[in-house]
Amino acid sequence: MSKHIGLIVAISIALGAAGCATTPEVTSRTVIVAGVGPVDIERLTVRVVSVDPPNRAVVVEQRGYRWLVDVPPVFGNLENVREGDMVEINRVEGVVVDVRRNKRGAKPRITYTEAASAPSFQNLPEKFVARSVTLTARFERFDAANSVVSYVGPFGPRSLTVTDPDVKANLQKLRRGDMVDLSFAEAFYIVLR
């Protein structure tokens, strides 16, 4: 039972790593992401820095970058997660499905829901799970010609593909430095070390 709860908590921590790795190790496996096409599966390892069970929060770290992960109750009791635990995350990003302006001074963070509705991931090994992620980040720019939004999130500068015309229109209204909430889907698979 303890290993089962640990795995569930590890999955929640992995979700927190969504959109956060700056130089992940990429495997040779390729999957198809709706609206994007073929993409490589990224692999990264994070270390648990601290656990705050009453507030259902875990801080993780990779290569000197730290970020907060809010863990919903569905992932079980955080009492079994310890400082220093290592988690390997294999993940695939989808496209941005929503963007909203956040309040001025908002801090980068990661929030997620239990299931992803879109975009769909095809050809994933059966152990992968898809989830929806909302990332609070600083907007840098939107490249309309290539349909790519650039931002600085909890783990530094990143970019995501945008296919939805409404999302593209909303991105064109933003200015560099605006704090935004970017919602997208990711598929992931966790290995406890």
Secondary structure, DSSP 8 states (H G I E B T S, - for coil): -HHHHHHHHHHHHHHHTTTT-SS-EEEEEEEEETTTEEEEEEEEEEEEEEEEGGGTEEEEEETTEEEEEE--GGG--GGG--TT-EEEEEEEEEEEEEEEE--TT---EEEE-S---SS-EES--TT-EEEEEEEEEEEEEEETTTTEEEEEETTEEEEEEB--HHHHHHHTT--TT-EEEEEEEEEEEEEE-
